[in-house]
Amino acid sequence: MTIKISLESLEVLDAIASKGSFAAAAESLFRVPSAITYTVRKLEQDLGVALFNRSGHRAELTEAGAELLREGRYLLNAAHELESHVKLIASGVETELTIAISELFSLDALYKVIDEFYAQSFGTRLKVIREVYAGSWDALISGRAAISIGAPDEGPQGGSYSTKPIGTLEFQYAIAANHPLASLKEPLQNSDIKQYRAIAATDSSRNSEPKNSGILTGQEVLAVPDMLAKLQAQIAGLGVGYLPKNIAEKHAATGELVIKTVAQPKAKITSYLAWHNKGGKAQQWLIERLKQLTLDDLLM
């Protein structure tokens, strides 16, 4: 089947509707009026419909013409986007980048960087996704993200990516003030802790084995989607567990939580900025700017 509608004819139709006359459309497109008239008549002949009502002084679209223009503008926009994307690729700039950020980190610092990124006019579309625990590595290795902020500890061996340490995260054992463990002598023993439900943020890994941290063998677990949900569950007294030091201390100061020392505390975790090695110009700019962020900048 031969396609009878060209992008050129849609551009002409759009110009006439926008400018109000064939003559004004010709001027805006740097063409002679007779060429505009010919294009419209040819399109009407090919489609077998009248696109303009010619009884008045102003060029008015018929119902069929208005529908063609409405749908045609989607095609024109898509064509313009395609041209832009092709030019971006040819210039070494990505058309789209996905950034994964750990749910332990605030988005505020990242959004400031993104604001600066848009000012560079790369034309690259950005997508931000949240990842939990090892999901930060999984997003990078699987290709769901080009950049990962807050990947815990060192990643899998042999990956075609680079890393830079952001800082070391400390954790504290936190429970609601009315929880039974709150009144026990410190340090809390594993035998005491395992009698009570733990709250765990669910690892968001899709292609690798999910991990849990701070859960004792045989301990009941309530799995929640992220750190905010974990915090809320622990404040509500639904269970116990480790929280980042800054979060635990903030809510201990309000009396919502009590921090307890434990006999076998959770080890500190080094947090990394990680990225694919084969990035284009947009990714390279982002990496250099993200390297400047400190742990204090990123913590909630």
Steps between C-alpha positions, in 0.01 A plus 500: 500500500636839397505765773340814361577732793851644515668691781541790259125521440432483874744786555315705238163419660634598843642829370172601331300423816749686719544807275139528380561517126679332212707813437617530862581130507708534184695787654570306822621198302704713255300372204285663233120497554443291188714218648288502816178491299631212287601297807156536658310418179720198435437373854124553462502311168702213645272466802177579316386751763481878534738625769414872487176694472578757230174698520638761741796739502689300765626146441278284721549127542214265435422236761712251307783753469492577871523129584788449257687793654433382857638154435764627259659719767585185697689373195679833455606505865621141476699581187662801668588289804651234277715760324620634835582152631696408189701821527565432870630150430721627219650760734577243772217604734257245643130542423406356840671422832366322806642578845444255786525642851498311827189544711732592788578827324298819461409609149563869576872498414439299183228738385739794536746319271222422253402867494860589411500221240195643321678835481765333281235437230613148413147407399529168683191362675566401861326235709553454874422168671517392863686182595524312828821339625667282230241618249733796446759264351239292320364809322848585371609149400169415331498825303192646669717795599816661362591659835445370852527721807539322832585146391601316822849351540696382197306375200524174305838418350574551131239764427568764234443783744694743716445604860581773749437467875249752633544428870439253781153446642453415867193324640336491842251258649175687553170399658181668613507627859216265600656190340592215742868520398517863614508399867763224467857542623758597238667378294210306352588139427402314181297261715291796619465666159394192304187464714355809337400588147754681281407766246689470169498719189456263205802476272399628154733268305330340200778294345716410798420334831339750740688563823396577854714659766463490877252209500570213738442137409147398599386860561155600377518772234260765377619603154420857392576684173762754610681673786219750563253216544750319725539809716123543531452133589764519774352820643163322503655219705436235236857376522864587553813546295791714391457848357757740356659690789375842390140377472509305828643793694252747353201294614659406831525873575122531458433200723350295215784247518753370750854411390640183658850357490523138389755228567565447127451836326454537127816579306544836331424510127697690238272669249612543139426709195518256207457547125536325164837558332358557151307816573456794266543870558186543711595218735857626526374842610270344759773275642743788548231701681377206709856429613487830686214388724588392852322258730368793702353650182311180425381378838136555584 
